[in-house]
């Protein structure tokens, strides 16, 4: 079943004591029209605990024997954190080239790590196999109504903290965040535009939006390791195609420049996946706009090179 805006409101109630209400700050001065939603300051450094906690809490009985998930890093950290909080075992399937800082964080929360493949689909396939082999509950990274509803709580907070907002720019990977935010926003403020942002080298939502149907890419290539989906999720595409106003893409150099500008101008650290929404706003917006900074778990070596 497709999630609804009511599901997002219920998720907000369920998550009140489980995740942080992250700040919304201006970028560029007291009168600047650009705001940053700092999910980089969320528990584990990204928005992912919202959806992970909501899914596990809604499926508590099934998760009692342990959980398994697939992740490039941030969702894995979130599920590992949730499992630690709730006292269940956790296995996380990560890509062969997982960012070291993300790998260390997953292990720090006590999860077992399995390296496999390079794409989102590689990891999901192996995680589902492990769920069958070990009798674990699979926690989807994005294509799940409970995960989508949990991520949508970001949108509720934006509307509450910035009632004058006219446009919200959101990073797109598998689509959990963009579809959740779109559900929340369009249910309460249909006049606010929701724009999805992807790297040019991994633009499955943009291609699908242009084609009017789900499109599977032949390959992906981007520094934004959290956005390397070959195709939109089934549920996330169904929601996004109904409620998202537009999709756009950014080049690799624009992503890296946005990361640099965030550190130097806003004093905020973002990983590449988290900076794509800011990259889409190369020029100052003309009306109040919010860029969702979805994660801050950047590879220190990359950050050193940028600076």
N, C-alpha and C positions, 0 to 999 in steps of 0.2 A: 504493500500500500504506500501511496505517496504521503509524505509528511505534510502537515498543514501549519499555518501560522499559529494555531492554537497549540500544536505540539511544541513549538518554540517557546511559547509563554509558559507551558508546563515544565519544560526543561529548565527555564530560568529559576523557577521555584525549587526544583530538585537540586540545582547546582549552587544555590545561595551560599552554602557553607563549604563548598568543595573546591571552588576555583576563585581566582582573584577578579575583581572588577578593575580592569586595566585603565590607565589614564588616557584622556584625549588632550593633546597639546597642540598649540599653534606652531607652525614652522615658518619663520620669516618675520617675526615681529608681532607686536600687540594687535595690529590691524590686518594682518595677513589673512587671506581667505582660505588658506590650506591648513587642515588639521591632520594630525597623525594619531591613529588608534594603535597604541603601543602594546600589541599582543606579544611583542618581544620580552615584555616584563611579566608575562603570565607564568604560572608554575611550569617548570621545565623549559622555559624560554620560547614557547610558541603557543598558538591558539589551541593546539590539539587536545589538551586535557579536558576541554569542554565536551567534545564529542565522545572521547574515550570514557570519561566518568559517566556520562549520561547512558551510553550503551550498556556498560557493565552494571550500573545500578538498576536499569530496567530489566536486565537479564541475569539477576543475581544468582538464582538457583542454577542455571545452566553453567555459570562461570565458576561454580564451587570446586570443580575438579581441576581448574587451571585454565589459562587463556593463552592463545597464540595469535600473533598478528604479523603483518608485512609492512615494512616501512623503510624509507630512505634515511630515517633517523628521528624526526620530530614526533611522529605518531608512535613510534616504538618507545621513545622516552616516556610519552604520555601513558601508554598502556602499562609499561613497567612501573611507573609511579603509582598508577591506580591500583595495580596488583599488590604492590607493597603496602599501600594504605589499607587495603581490604583483606590482606593476609592470604592471597592465593598465588600459585606459581605462574610464571610467565615465560614464554618463548617468543623471541622476535627474529624474523627473517629480514636481513638487511642486504643491500647490494654488495658485490665484491669490492667496489670502490667507495664504500661508506666513508663519509667524512670522519676522521679520527676523533674529533671532539664529540661528535654525536654518538659514536660507538662507545666511547668511555662513559658517557652519561647514561646510556642504556644499561651498561654493566654495573654502574654505580648504584642503580636502583635494584640490582639483584637479579636481573633477567638473564636467561640463557640466550646467547646470540648464535644464529645460524647464518653464514654468508652464502648468498645464492644469487646468480644472475646480475643483470644491470638495469632492467626496466621494472616498472611497477607491476606489470603482468607476470614477469618471472617470479617476483617475490610472492605475489598473491597465490599463484599456483602452488608453490612449495609450502606456504603456510597452510593452505587448505589440506594438502597431503598430510602434514604433521598433525593437523586437527583430527583427521581420520585415524591415523596410526596410533596416536596417544590418547585419544578420547578427550581432547581439549576443546574449549569453546573458541571459535574464531571470531575475533573482533575486527570488523572491516575498517580499513583506513578512511573510507569516504562514502562508498555506495551502500548506505544503510540509513533507514529513516531516523533511527535514534541518534546516530552520529550527526546527521544533517541538522536535526533539531537542536542538538547541543551546540554545534558551531554557530547556529543562527542567533544565539544569545549575544554574539558580538554586535549584530545589527540592532538589537533592542537597546543595548548600552549606547550606541552611537546616537540613536534618535533621542534618547533621554538626555544625553550630555551636550548635544549639538542640535537643538530643535530647528535652527535656521538652515541646516544642511540641504543642499540641492542635488549633490551628486556624491556617490560613494564608489571608490575604485578598489577592486578586490583581486588579489592574486588567484590564479586558477591552476590547479594541478589535476587531481581526479574530480574536483568539483564540490567537495563537501562544504567548504567555506562559502563559496560564491552562491551555491544553491540555498544554504541555510540563511545567509544574510538577505538574499533576495526574498525568501519567504517572509522573514520577519518584517522587512522594510515595506514590501508591497502590501502586506496585510494591514499595516497601520498608516503608512504614508505613501500611497500609490504615486504621488507627484514627484517623489525623490527618484532620481535616475541611479541605477546600479550598473556599473561597467566592470566587466571582467578583463583582467590583464594577464597575458602570457608571454613567455619568451618566443621570439621568432622561430627558434629551433625546436620548440615543443608546443606548438599551437593547435592542439586538437579541438578545443572548444571554438576557436576562431574559424578553423576549417569547417567544423560542423555547422556553425552559425551561418556561414556563407552558403553551404550546401543545403541547409534546411533539414539535415538528418545527421545522425552520429557518423563521424568519419574516423577511420583508424589510420594513423600515420604509419609510414614504412619504418621510420626510425626517428629518434630524438637526439638532440645534441645541444646542451646548454649548461652553463655554469650553475644555473639554478637547480640544484640536485633534487629539491623537493617538488619540482613541477615537471617531472619527466614522464608523464602519462602518455601512452600511445593513443588512447581514445577516452572520451568522457565516460563516466559510469552510466549505467542504464537509468538509475533513479536520478542521479545528479543532472543528467542531460534533460530528462523529462521536466524537472523543476526549473532548471536554468532556461530552457528554451521557452518556457511560459512567462517567466518573471524577470529575467535579466534584459536590460534595454539594449546593450551592445557589448561587443568584445573587441579588444584591440591587442596589438603586439608591440613588443619593444626589442631592440637589438641588444646583443651582449655588452657592447661598450656602454650603452645607456644604463643597463643594470649596474655595471661596475661604477659608473659615474654617480648614480643615485646612492650607492653605498657610501661613496666618498663624501658626497654632499651631506648625507645624514650625519656622519661623524663630525665633519667640520662645522656645519651650519646649525644642526639641531642637537649635537652632542648625544646622538643615539647610534647604537651599533645594530646593524641589520645584516642578516645573511642574504645571499643573492635572491632566494625565493621570496624573502620578506620585503625586498626593496623594489620589486617590479611595479607595484602600484605607484610609488613615487617616481619611478623611471617614466611612467606614462604621462606624468605631469611635468614635462620638461620646462614649460612656461607656467608662470603663476596663473592659477585659474581665475576666471572673472567673477565667479560666484562661490559661496561657501561650499567647500568640497572636503571630503575625508579620504585619505589614503590609508588603507589597512596595512600596517606593518606587521606581517603575520608571524615573523620569527626572527630571533637574534642569535641563533647558534651557528655563528660563522667560524670557518676554519681560520685559526690565528695566523697561519702562514699567508693566506689570501689577504687578510686584513693588513698585514705588514706590507705586502707588495703594493696594495692600493694607496697606502699612506706614505 
